[in-house]
């Protein structure tokens, strides 16, 4: 049995949904189920890393061959030994000059690692590149907007890509800190706080979900968008219903892209043929879990689904954790592992979805999915407790290592050898032929901007004309109404039904 702590944090999403009406319990979290554990789980070590408290955060652990790296919201970044959990080094970014007048360093986006480079972003608008050997700061850059999503490196580690809360996507040279390019997809007026973590495909492409319901394929060389895959569409009677963010990390297995939107659907898109394979009615704002045969989805109502990748059939759906702020799933051996807001961790059998093990790892709550590395499962709680656990028997541990190696191989071969540019789209980006020079491309863009401005001016003129016509019509109708009321007054009798003149009144008028 793993140790528990005393703190209890209510899920923020639940508070937001039920706070308006004390009698509305549609979104109340169900009680944690009672489970008879079918196996044992051993704690290898646990260590305190600072945590994120009750704030929204996408901080997560990152790994190299021997260490695990993590950070706290307040600014502590550290390296721990995977073997013992001992702290190798620690730095406090809250003491940096740019954070002096802030509440703290407010770290939120990260941690990402490539070789000896470690990256983490902050809600104060900074991206930091640290040396993973000792934590020293190599460089920092100010993006003028919050960094919530985890940054990502290209395969060779020479470039770092950062998405900020305005939807701008920046590329940096990791050796010098020079900003290489900036591109962007304008964010929607109403969108999720969560953002998609960018995914690097080798040293050529990037995939990133947007608040407009798409996955953009971007060239690492110049930031040009060369393909867009529509996942969710902004439809509905109000702004909330039209939220269609792709905030989960896009997943590429082989030739196939998997992406889901908050209020849209789950899409499978084939980069080999540039065709949509299927569109299914699963909605989620969280990352996927997967293995060689399965795709796992946690919906925002807490239901965990398992699909067969071969034919998209649903193998099972577990509804026992409704509205418990269930994390994204991770596959550990023959189980899908999720956590919840009370710090319970659940092991769901990959064959039928039954919960075969649960325990309260840390009652401050789990806010990010577990990570599997070197046969161990790492669980990070809100109060910063990082626990390294493993199965209590060798057979399960051997199976977990085998599944981990298979999953790593799947990710390593994602889109191998494929050109992800949509047919007809080249280095200049969507709608730009390769024969264009940079000057011609800029002239084309300027012409498009002028055409858009002219169209907007025409629309504005039409709206003004329509408003003037509506005003004139209203004034005319008011005059007609006033005239009719005056006529009714003039022809009304004395105590006689309106519109009928009295005979005595007619006689008086005749005498006059």
C-alpha positions in Angstrom: 0.0 0.0 0.0 1.4 3.4 -1.0 1.5 6.2 1.6 -1.2 9.0 1.5 -1.1 12.6 2.6 -3.7 14.7 4.5 -4.3 17.6 2.0 -7.5 17.5 -0.1 -8.1 19.7 -3.1 -11.5 19.9 -4.9 -11.2 19.8 -8.7 -11.4 23.2 -10.1 -13.5 22.2 -13.1 -16.1 20.6 -10.7 -16.2 23.8 -8.6 -16.8 25.9 -11.7 -19.6 23.7 -13.0 -21.5 23.2 -9.7 -20.8 26.6 -8.1 -23.8 28.3 -9.8 -26.4 26.1 -8.3 -26.2 24.2 -5.1 -29.1 21.9 -6.2 -27.6 20.9 -9.5 -25.7 17.7 -9.0 -25.3 16.6 -12.6 -21.6 17.2 -12.6 -20.8 16.1 -9.0 -18.0 13.6 -8.9 -19.1 10.1 -8.0 -17.6 8.4 -4.9 -14.4 6.5 -5.4 -15.3 2.9 -6.2 -14.5 0.1 -3.7 -12.1 -2.3 -5.4 -10.5 -5.5 -4.2 -6.9 -5.3 -5.4 -5.8 -8.2 -7.5 -2.0 -7.5 -7.2 0.5 -5.6 -5.2 2.3 -2.4 -6.2 5.7 -1.5 -4.6 7.0 2.0 -4.1 10.6 2.3 -5.2 11.0 5.8 -3.8 9.2 9.1 -3.5 10.5 12.7 -3.4 9.1 16.2 -2.9 9.5 18.5 -5.9 7.4 21.6 -4.9 4.2 21.0 -6.8 1.6 23.3 -8.5 -0.9 23.7 -5.7 -4.5 24.4 -7.1 -3.3 26.2 -10.2 -3.8 24.8 -13.7 -0.4 23.5 -15.0 1.1 21.3 -17.7 4.3 20.7 -15.8 5.4 17.1 -16.1 8.4 15.0 -15.6 11.0 14.4 -18.3 13.7 11.7 -18.5 17.1 10.8 -19.9 18.9 7.5 -19.5 19.5 7.9 -15.7 17.7 10.9 -14.3 14.2 12.4 -14.0 13.7 16.1 -14.3 10.8 18.1 -12.9 9.8 21.6 -11.7 7.5 23.4 -9.4 5.3 26.3 -10.1 7.2 28.6 -7.7 10.4 28.1 -9.8 12.4 25.1 -8.5 13.8 23.0 -11.3 15.6 19.8 -10.3 17.2 16.6 -11.4 16.7 13.4 -9.5 18.3 10.0 -9.8 15.9 7.4 -11.3 17.5 4.7 -9.1 17.1 6.3 -5.7 15.2 9.6 -6.1 18.1 11.5 -4.6 18.4 15.1 -5.8 21.4 15.7 -8.0 20.9 19.4 -8.5 18.3 22.1 -8.0 18.0 25.7 -9.2 15.4 28.3 -8.2 14.3 30.5 -11.1 12.1 32.7 -8.8 15.3 34.5 -7.9 16.0 35.6 -11.5 15.6 39.4 -12.0 12.6 39.1 -14.4 10.6 37.4 -11.6 11.4 39.9 -8.8 8.1 41.8 -9.1 6.1 38.7 -9.8 4.3 36.4 -7.3 6.8 33.7 -8.3 8.4 32.3 -11.4 5.0 30.7 -12.2 6.5 27.8 -14.2 3.8 26.1 -16.2 5.0 24.8 -19.6 7.5 21.9 -19.4 9.7 20.1 -18.6 11.3 19.0 -22.0 14.7 17.5 -22.5 17.0 16.8 -25.4 20.6 15.6 -24.7 22.1 18.1 -22.2 19.4 20.7 -22.8 16.4 21.2 -20.6 13.5 23.6 -21.4 10.7 25.0 -19.2 8.3 27.9 -19.8 6.4 30.3 -17.5 3.2 32.2 -17.2 5.4 35.3 -16.7 6.2 34.9 -20.5 9.7 33.4 -20.4 11.2 30.3 -21.9 14.4 29.0 -20.2 17.0 26.7 -21.6 19.0 25.0 -18.8 22.0 22.7 -18.9 20.7 19.3 -17.7 24.1 18.5 -16.2 24.0 21.2 -13.5 20.9 23.3 -14.0 22.8 26.4 -15.1 20.8 28.8 -17.4 22.1 28.8 -21.0 19.7 31.5 -22.1 16.2 32.8 -21.6 13.8 34.6 -24.0 10.7 36.7 -23.4 7.7 35.9 -25.4 5.3 38.6 -24.1 2.7 36.0 -23.4 2.2 33.0 -21.1 3.8 29.7 -21.9 1.3 27.0 -20.8 2.1 24.1 -23.2 5.2 22.0 -22.9 7.9 23.1 -25.4 9.5 20.6 -27.7 12.9 20.0 -29.3 13.5 18.7 -32.8 15.1 15.2 -33.1 18.6 16.5 -33.3 18.1 19.0 -30.4 19.2 22.0 -32.4 15.9 23.8 -32.3 13.3 24.5 -29.6 9.7 25.2 -30.4 7.4 27.1 -28.0 3.7 27.7 -28.2 2.4 30.7 -26.2 -1.2 31.5 -25.0 -1.8 33.9 -27.9 -1.4 31.1 -30.3 2.0 32.2 -31.5 4.5 29.5 -32.3 8.2 30.5 -32.0 11.4 28.6 -33.0 14.7 29.1 -31.3 18.3 28.0 -32.0 19.1 26.0 -28.9 22.8 26.9 -29.0 22.4 30.7 -29.2 18.9 31.4 -28.1 18.3 33.3 -31.4 14.6 33.4 -32.5 14.5 31.9 -35.9 10.8 32.5 -36.9 7.4 33.1 -35.5 4.1 31.8 -36.9 0.6 31.5 -35.4 -3.0 30.5 -35.5 -5.2 33.2 -34.0 -6.8 31.9 -30.8 -10.6 31.8 -30.5 -12.3 34.3 -28.2 -13.5 31.5 -25.9 -11.0 28.6 -25.6 -9.7 26.2 -23.1 -6.8 27.0 -20.8 -5.2 23.8 -21.9 -3.1 23.9 -25.0 -1.7 21.2 -27.3 1.9 20.2 -26.7 3.7 20.5 -30.0 5.1 17.2 -31.6 8.3 17.2 -33.6 8.5 14.7 -36.5 12.3 14.3 -37.0 14.0 17.5 -38.0 11.5 18.5 -40.7 7.9 18.8 -39.3 5.9 19.9 -36.3 2.3 19.1 -35.4 0.3 21.3 -33.1 -3.4 21.4 -32.2 -5.2 24.8 -32.3 -8.1 26.4 -30.6 -9.9 26.6 -34.0 -10.2 22.8 -34.0 -7.4 21.9 -36.4 -4.0 20.2 -36.3 -1.5 22.3 -38.2 1.5 20.7 -39.9 4.4 23.2 -39.8 7.8 23.1 -41.4 10.6 23.4 -38.9 12.8 25.2 -41.4 10.7 28.4 -41.8 7.4 28.0 -39.8 5.2 27.6 -43.0 2.0 25.7 -42.5 1.9 23.0 -45.1 -1.2 21.0 -44.1 -4.2 21.5 -41.8 -6.3 18.6 -40.5 -9.8 19.6 -39.3 -10.7 17.8 -36.1 -13.5 19.8 -34.5 -15.7 22.6 -35.9 -17.1 25.6 -34.0 -20.8 24.8 -34.2 -23.5 25.5 -31.6 -26.0 28.0 -30.3 -23.6 29.7 -28.0 -19.9 30.4 -27.5 -19.5 27.6 -25.0 -20.9 25.0 -27.4 -18.6 26.3 -30.1 -15.4 25.5 -28.2 -13.6 23.0 -30.4 -10.0 23.2 -29.1 -7.6 20.4 -30.0 -5.8 20.7 -26.7 -4.6 17.1 -26.4 -1.2 16.2 -27.9 -1.6 14.9 -31.5 -0.4 11.2 -31.7 1.2 9.7 -34.8 1.6 5.9 -35.0 2.9 4.7 -38.3 1.2 6.7 -41.0 -1.8 7.6 -38.9 -2.5 10.8 -37.0 -4.9 10.6 -34.0 -6.4 13.8 -32.7 -9.5 14.7 -30.7 -11.3 17.9 -29.9 -13.1 19.2 -26.8 -16.6 19.3 -28.4 -15.9 17.7 -31.8 -14.7 14.2 -32.6 -11.8 11.8 -32.8 -10.2 11.9 -36.1 -7.8 9.4 -37.8 -6.0 10.8 -40.7 -3.6 8.9 -43.0 -0.5 10.9 -43.9 0.3 8.2 -46.5 -2.8 9.0 -48.6 -3.8 12.4 -47.1 -7.3 11.0 -46.4 -9.5 10.9 -43.3 -9.8 7.3 -42.3 -12.6 7.8 -39.8 -14.3 10.3 -37.6 -15.7 9.0 -34.3 -17.9 10.6 -31.7 -15.3 10.7 -28.9 -14.5 14.1 -27.3 -11.5 14.9 -25.1 -9.1 17.6 -24.1 -6.5 15.1 -22.8 -3.7 13.2 -24.3 -4.1 9.6 -25.6 -2.8 6.4 -24.2 -1.8 3.6 -26.6 0.0 0.4 -27.2 0.5 -1.8 -30.3 -3.2 -2.7 -30.5 -5.1 -0.1 -28.5 -6.0 3.6 -28.3 -7.1 4.9 -25.0 -9.2 8.1 -24.4 -10.2 9.9 -21.3 -13.3 12.0 -21.9 -13.9 15.2 -19.9 -16.7 13.5 -18.0 -14.3 10.9 -16.6 -15.2 8.0 -18.9 -12.2 6.0 -20.1 -12.5 4.3 -23.5 -10.4 1.7 -25.2 -10.5 1.3 -29.0 -9.1 -1.5 -31.1 -6.7 0.3 -33.5 -7.2 -2.3 -36.2 -10.8 -1.6 -36.9 -11.8 1.3 -34.5 -14.2 -0.8 -32.6 -14.8 0.0 -29.0 -13.3 -2.7 -26.8 -14.7 -1.3 -23.5 -15.7 1.9 -21.7 -15.3 2.4 -17.9 -17.8 4.8 -16.4 -17.0 4.3 -12.7 -15.0 7.5 -12.4 -17.5 10.1 -13.6 -16.4 13.8 -13.0 -13.5 12.8 -10.8 -11.1 14.9 -13.0 -9.6 11.8 -14.4 -6.1 12.2 -16.0 -5.0 11.1 -19.4 -4.3 7.3 -19.5 -0.9 5.7 -19.8 -0.3 2.0 -20.6 1.8 0.2 -18.0 2.1 -3.5 -18.8 -1.4 -4.9 -19.3 -3.1 -2.0 -17.6 -4.3 1.5 -18.5 -3.4 3.8 -15.5 -5.3 6.9 -14.6 -5.4 9.2 -11.6 -8.1 11.5 -10.1 -8.5 14.7 -8.1 -8.4 12.9 -4.7 -5.1 11.3 -5.6 -6.4 7.8 -6.3 -4.6 5.8 -9.0 -6.6 3.2 -10.9 -5.3 0.2 -13.0 -7.8 -0.7 -15.7 -7.4 -4.1 -17.4 -6.6 -3.6 -21.1 -8.9 -6.5 -22.0 -12.2 -5.5 -20.4 -11.7 -2.2 -18.5 -12.2 -3.6 -15.1 -10.4 -1.9 -12.2 -8.0 -4.5 -10.8 -6.1 -2.1 -8.5 -6.6 1.3 -6.9 -4.8 3.2 -4.1 -4.6 6.7 -2.9 -1.1 7.7 -3.7 -1.3 11.3 -2.6 -4.5 13.0 -1.5 -3.5 16.4 -2.9 -4.6 14.9 -6.2 -3.1 13.8 -9.5 -3.1 16.4 -12.3 -1.0 14.9 -15.0 -0.8 11.4 -16.5 1.8 8.9 -15.3 5.1 8.3 -17.1 6.7 5.0 -17.8 10.5 4.8 -17.9 12.9 1.9 -17.6 10.2 -0.4 -16.3 8.9 1.9 -13.6 5.8 4.1 -13.4 6.2 7.7 -12.2 3.3 9.5 -10.6 3.3 13.3 -9.9 0.9 14.8 -7.4 -0.3 18.4 -7.0 1.8 18.9 -3.9 4.9 17.9 -5.8 5.3 14.4 -4.5 6.9 12.3 -7.3 6.5 8.6 -6.7 8.4 5.9 -8.5 6.5 2.6 -8.4 6.5 -0.9 -10.0 4.6 -4.1 -9.9 5.2 -6.5 -6.9 6.0 -9.5 -9.1 8.6 -10.1 -11.8 6.2 -11.4 -14.5 4.2 -8.2 -14.5 7.4 -6.1 -14.5 8.8 -8.1 -17.4 5.6 -7.5 -19.4 5.6 -3.8 -18.5 9.2 -3.5 -19.9 8.2 -5.3 -23.1 5.2 -3.0 -23.7 7.3 0.1 -23.0 9.9 -0.9 -25.6 7.2 -1.6 -28.1 5.6 1.8 -27.5 8.9 3.6 -27.7 9.5 1.9 -31.1 6.1 3.0 -32.3 6.8 6.6 -31.5 10.3 6.5 -32.9 9.0 5.3 -36.3 6.1 7.8 -36.5 5.6 9.0 -40.1 9.0 7.7 -41.0 9.9 8.5 -44.6 6.7 10.4 -45.3 6.2 13.8 -46.8 3.6 15.5 -44.7 3.0 18.5 -47.0 -0.5 18.3 -48.4 -0.2 17.7 -52.2 0.3 20.9 -54.0 1.7 22.7 -51.0 5.4 23.4 -50.8 8.0 25.3 -48.9 6.1 28.6 -48.9 3.1 27.1 -47.1 -0.5 26.7 -47.9 -1.5 28.1 -51.4 2.1 29.2 -52.1 3.8 27.5 -55.1 7.5 26.7 -55.0 8.3 28.9 -57.9 7.6 32.1 -55.9 10.6 34.0 -54.5 10.4 35.5 -51.1 9.6 38.9 -52.6 6.8 37.4 -54.8 5.4 35.6 -51.8 5.3 38.8 -49.8 3.7 40.6 -52.6 1.0 37.9 -52.8 0.4 38.1 -49.1 0.1 41.9 -49.4 -2.4 41.6 -52.2 -4.4 39.1 -50.1 -4.4 41.5 -47.2 -5.5 44.3 -49.4 -8.3 42.2 -50.8 -9.4 41.2 -47.3 -9.3 44.8 -46.2 -11.5 45.9 -49.2 -13.9 43.1 -48.5 -14.1 44.1 -44.8 -14.7 47.7 -45.9 -17.5 46.6 -48.3 -19.1 44.6 -45.5 -18.9 47.5 -43.1 -20.5 49.8 -45.7 -23.3 47.3 -46.3 -23.8 47.1 -42.6 -24.0 50.9 -42.3 -26.4 51.1 -45.2 -28.6 48.4 -43.6 -28.5 50.2 -40.3 -29.5 53.5 -42.0 -32.4 51.8 -43.8 -33.6 50.1 -40.6 -33.5 53.5 -38.9 -35.5 55.2 -41.8 -38.0 52.3 -41.7 -38.4 52.7 -38.0 -38.9 56.4 -38.3 -41.5 55.9 -41.1 -43.4 53.3 -39.1 -43.4 55.7 -36.1 -44.9 58.5 -38.2 -47.6 56.2 -39.6 -48.4 55.0 -36.1 -48.7 58.6 -34.8 -50.9 59.5 -37.8 -53.2 56.5 -37.2 -53.5 57.3 -33.5 -54.4 60.9 -34.3 -57.1 59.8 -36.8 -58.6 57.3 -34.3 -58.8 60.2 -31.8 -60.5 62.4 -34.3 -63.1 60.0 -35.4 -63.8 58.4 -32.0 -67.3 59.1 -30.5 -68.3 60.1 -27.0 -68.7 56.8 -25.1 -69.5 55.1 -28.5 -67.3 52.4 -29.9 -64.2 53.8 -31.5 -64.6 54.7 -35.2 -68.4 55.4 -34.9 -69.3 59.1 -34.9 -72.2 60.4 -32.9 -75.3 61.7 -34.8 -75.5 64.8 -32.7 -71.9 65.6 -33.6 -72.8 65.4 -37.3 -75.7 67.7 -36.8 -73.6 70.3 -35.0 -71.1 70.2 -37.8 -73.9 70.7 -40.4 -75.3 73.7 -38.6 -71.9 75.3 -38.5 
